[in-house]
Amino acid sequence: EAGVAQSPRYKIIEKRQSVAFWCNPISGHATLYWYQQILGQGPKLLIQFQNNGVVDDSQLPKDRFSAERLKGVDSTLKIQPAKLEDSAVYLCASSQSLEQFFGPGTRLTVL
Amino acid sequence: AQTVTQSQPEMSVQEAETVTLSCTYDTSESDYYLFWYKQPPSRQMILVIRQEAYKQQNATENRFSVNFQKAAKSFSLKISDSQLGDAAMYFCACPSGTYKYIFGTGTRLKVLA
C-alpha cells in the first residue's frame, strides 16, 4: 500500500512570494489533514477535510493561506504572500478512522 | 480547551536500558484514544502505540508500552531494551474533536551506545 505522498520535499522562497504544496493521501482515506510544524514544536492542525468538504479550518490564517481538495483526493495548500514566520515543515496526513498516516513533509524556508 | 504537556524536552538512555517519556493531557471528550508518535530526522511521523481510554489495560507493542492513568490524565510511554534506532522526537497526541488531535511539544530521545 502506497503511503501519503507530498511534494516538494524542500522549498526556499523570499518573503512576499507565493508557494504551493501538494499532497496525495492513501487511496480510500476520506479524511485529509494539513499541519504546520515549527522547529521545536509539535504539529499544529491548519485544516481538516472530509472528502472534499472542510471540517475545520479554524487555525488556518485565511488572509494568506488557502487549501483545496478537489474531487476528494489530492490536496493543495497555498501561501500567498509568505512571511518569515511561515518557515516550518508542512505535514499532510490522511486517515480512514482513528489512525493518521503522515507524509514525509515539506520543509519551507522563507528568507 | 484541550491541552497536551510533555515536560521533558530531552531524554537520554543507554542502549538496552529502559526509558519513560511523560505526557499529561486535558480533554473534554468522554471516549477517546491517545497516541504516541515517533518522528525521526526524516520527519515522517510514525505511530508507535495507541491507548483506548475506556480500556483499563495498558497497551503494549513489542518493546513499547504505556502507563495510562485516566483519572490523573497521564499517558507515559515506556521503551524497553532501547535501540539506536529509537533515537527520535516523540510526540504525545490527545483528542480535540472528531478524528482530530493536538500534539505536545515533543521529547527528543537520545540513545547512547
Contacts between the chains, C-beta under 8 A, distances in Angstrom:
chain1	res1	chain2	res2	distance
A	31	B	99	5.8
A	40	B	105	7.3
A	40	B	106	7.9
A	41	B	105	5.7
A	41	B	106	7.5
A	42	B	4	7.6
A	42	B	91	5.1
A	42	B	102	7.8
A	42	B	103	3.3
A	42	B	104	5.4
A	42	B	105	5.3
A	42	B	106	5.5
A	43	B	45	7.3
A	43	B	91	7.4
A	43	B	103	5.0
A	44	B	103	7.6
A	45	B	96	7.9
A	45	B	100	6.5
A	45	B	101	7.9
A	45	B	102	7.4
A	48	B	99	7.7
A	48	B	100	6.1
A	55	B	98	7.8
A	55	B	100	7.9
A	56	B	97	6.9
A	56	B	100	6.4
A	89	B	43	5.9
A	91	B	43	7.7
A	91	B	45	6.7
A	93	B	45	7.4
A	95	B	99	6.2
A	97	B	99	7.3
A	98	B	33	5.5
A	98	B	50	7.3
A	98	B	99	6.9
A	99	B	35	7.8
A	99	B	47	5.9
A	99	B	50	7.1
A	100	B	45	7.9
A	100	B	47	7.7
A	100	B	101	7.3
A	101	B	47	7.9
A	102	B	37	8.0
A	102	B	44	5.9
A	102	B	45	3.9
A	102	B	46	7.6
A	103	B	44	7.2
A	104	B	42	6.7
A	104	B	43	6.0
A	104	B	44	5.0
A	105	B	43	4.5
A	105	B	44	7.1
A	107	B	43	7.4
